[in-house]
Amino acid sequence: MKRYCGRDFTEQELVQIRGLIDEDPNRTRAALSRLTCQALTWFKADGGLKEMSCRVAMLRMAEDGLITLPPPRCKPPRQKIQFTTQTDPQPTMTQPVHALPPVQLCPVVHRDHSRLWNEYIHRYHYLGHKPLPGAQLRYFVTIDQQIVAALGFGAAAWQTAPRDQFIGWSHEQRQNNLPLIINNARFLIMPWVKSKNLASKILGLVARRLPDEWERQYRIRPVLLETFVDTERFTGACYKAANWTYVGKTKGRGKLGPAGKQSVPIKDVWLYPLCHQFKKQLTR
């Protein structure tokens, strides 16, 4: 039994994957990932193929010598994000949030907005821009049509002890119900925005709006939000002010780190229930 991308693969399934590769040498890696998902009934909660997870899993299988993938057809060029005047610093905003015009949440839906969101994140967020995994929603936050913040939500962490102990679910329950948790992967307040209580105000607005929009797009209604706060840089005060719950610290292993060894910064884990019966739904 081998585990990749949160899924256990039996030896029989590995044989199936090798068979799909061998029966047609002209198949692309993308085609193989789709066929593998269909053969192994590996689907997302909304019924779509878990194609991207499958591609990553097959790449790691190849790295471990379990399968031999066909060579990639083309190597996509690395696109370096160029900073433009659109994301240049703006005049400092210092008024407290109650003295500001209304705060607006703007979903990122168009290609131009997506490029701009990526540019802001890469320019001003300490983690830079990396594609969010799986299902996702991204937002700009504006005041008087000026962008003051950006948020990104995506797939939850496969496992993290503080969250899992707080929920009290089994391995099987986590495997089945993990799509009901959404990860706040990015939260950027622009460096020139110094407005007291703005961050917690934004978190409150997005917690009320996100479940409906996520359900419309992915046919899944999330019941819990999670985030990870690097305490070497931040205190998590805005999450506390927005009524998120601190549940503990990660062990610093990351997704691919060796067991028992710290390979990434240890972070605080914060959770926000989106409904009263979230534990009941997560432990079904």
N, C-alpha and C positions, 0 to 999 in steps of 0.2 A: 504494500500500500504506500503510495506517494501522495504528498499533499502540495498543491499549487493553487494560489489565488483563492484560498478558502474552501477548496474542494478536494476530497480524497479520491484518488484514481487507483483502481485495482489493476492487477497485472493483466487481467482479461481486457480491461478498457484500454490499456497501453497497447495491447496486441491489436485491438480494433483500430486505434489511431495509426499504427504502423501499416496496417492493411490499407487504410484510406490513402496513405502517402504512396505506397508501392503500386496500387492498382492503376494509377494514372500519373506518370512523371511530369505531365504538363500542367497539373493543377497548381494554382498559385497558393501562397500562404493564406491569403484571405479566403479563398474558396475552401481550403482545408479546415480553417477554423469554423466556417459555417457548417460544413458537413459533420465535423466532430460534435458541435453543439446538438445537431439534429440526431446523430447516432447515440449520443449519451444523454439525450433529453435534458440538456443544460440550458434552462431558460431563465429569463428575468421574471420578476413578479408580475410585470405587465404583459407577459406572454412572448416578448421578443427574445431573440437569441442572445446569450451572454458572449457575444462575439469578441469583444475587446479583452475580456478576462481570459477567454480561450486562447487568443493570440499570445498573450503574455505567458500563460501557462505552458503553451507549446514551445515558446522560446526558451523557457527555463528547463523544460524537459530536454531540449536539444543541448543546452549548456551542460546538463548532467549526463549526457551520453545515452539517454533512454530512447530517443528518436533521432532521425536525420531528416531535417527539413530541406525542401528544395531551396536553391539560392534565391534571394529576393530579386524581383524583376527590375526594380529600380530603387535607387537610394534617394529618398526625399531630401531636397536641399534644406539645410538648417537655416531657418529664417530668423535673423537677428532683429530684435525689436528696436526700431529707431525712435528716438524721442523727438517729438514735434512741439511746436509752440502751443498746441492744444492742451498739453499737460504741464505747461510752465507754471511755476508758483504764482498764486494770486495774492491780493492784499490780505493781511492777517484779519481773521474774524474772531473777535474776542467776546462778543455779547453772549450772556447765558442763553440757554435754549428757549426759555420762556419769553425772552425779548426779541426773538427772531421771527421772521415770517414762517408760515407752515412748512414743515419738513415733508418732502415728497419722496416716495420710493418709485424708481423707474426700472422695470425689468429690462435686461439686456436681451434684445430679440433680433436686432438687425446686425448685419456683418460689420458695418461701420462702428456701431456701438460696441461690438465684441472686440474689435481691434483697439478701440479707445480704452476699454476696460483693461485689456491686457497691458496696454502701455502704462496706464496709471499704476497698476499693480507692480509691473516690472521696475518702474522708476522709483516708487516710494515704499513698497512693502518689503520688509527685511528678507522674506523668503523668495522674492521675485516671482516671475510668472512661470507656472508649470500647468499644463492642461489638467483640469479637474477630472477625476475618474468617473466613468459611468454617468448615471442620471445627474443632472445639475441644474441649478438656477443661479443666475447672477443679477445683481442689482447695482444701479447707481443711486445715490442719495443726493437730492438737490434742494437748495434753498434759493428762491428767486432765480431759478434756472441756472444757478451756479453749482457745479459738482463739488460736494463737500466730503463724500465718502463713497466707498465701494465695498460690496459684500459678495461672497461666493459660497454656495452650498452644494455639497456633493455626497457621494456614498460614505456611509459610516465606516469606522475602523472595524476590521474583521473581529478583533478581540482586544479588550483592554480590561484588566482585572478590576479596577475601581468601578467602572460602569457596569460590568457584568455582575459583580457582587451586589451592587445597588439594585439592579433589576431582579436578581435571583433566578435567572433562567438557566436551563440546561443547554448542553451543546446542541442538541437537536432543535430546541426552541430558538436558539440564536441563529442557527442555520436557516430556519424557516422564516423567521420574523425580522431579520436584520434590515430588510428594506424599509421597515417602518421607522428607522432612525436615520436622521439626516445630520451630516457633519457641516458645521460652520467652518469651512476650510480657510477662508480669507475674510478679514475685517480690517479695512483701512480707513482711518480718518486722515484726511489730507494734512500734511505737516503744518500748513498755515492756518488751520482751523483749531482754535483754542476755546471752544464754546463749552462751558460747564454743563454737564448732564446731557450733552448731545448724544454721546455714544449709547447710554442706557435708553434714551428716547428712541433711537434707531432700532435697537434690539427689541424693544417692546412693539414697535410698528411691524417689524418683519415677522415676529412670532405670530401676530394676528393674521397676517396676510399670506404667509408662505404655505400653510397647509392646503388652502383652497387652490392656489396656483400649482402646487406640486401635484395635487390630485387631478386637476384638469389636464396636465401635461402627461402624467405617467400612470394615471388610474390607480394610484396608491395614496392613501391618506396617512402621512407620517404622524406619529404620536409622541416622538421625543427628539429634541435637538441635543447635539453634543458639540463640544469644542475643546481644544487643547491649547493651554496658555503657557508660553515660554516665560518662566518666572525670572529668568536672568534679564529679561527686557521689560516685562509687564507684570502688574499685580493682579489683574483680573477684576479690578474694582468695578468696571462698568458692567460686567456680567453679574456680580453680586448686587449692584444697584438695580439691575433689571430682573432680580429675583431668580436668577439661575442658582443651581445648587452645586457646591463644591463637593466632590466625592472621593478625591484622592489624587495620587500622582502615578504617572506612567513609570515603567522601569527603564526607559531609554533604549530599548532594543530596536525600535523601528520595525518596518515591515519585513526587511530582509536581514536584520542584524542577527548575529549568532546568539544562541540561547545562553542566558546567564551572563552576558557581557553588554555593557552600555556602549552603544554606537551612535546615538543621537541624544540631544539634550532631554533631560527629564522635564516633563510638563505637568501642570495641574489639569485635572479633568473636571469640566463643568457640564451640567446637564440642565435642560429645561423641558418639563413635560408640556405637551400640547393638548392633553386632555386628562381628565381626572382618573380614568381607568387605564392609564398607559401600561402599568405593570401587568394587568389582567390580559391586555391585548398582546403584549410581548411574550407572555408565558403560555399562550394558547397551545 
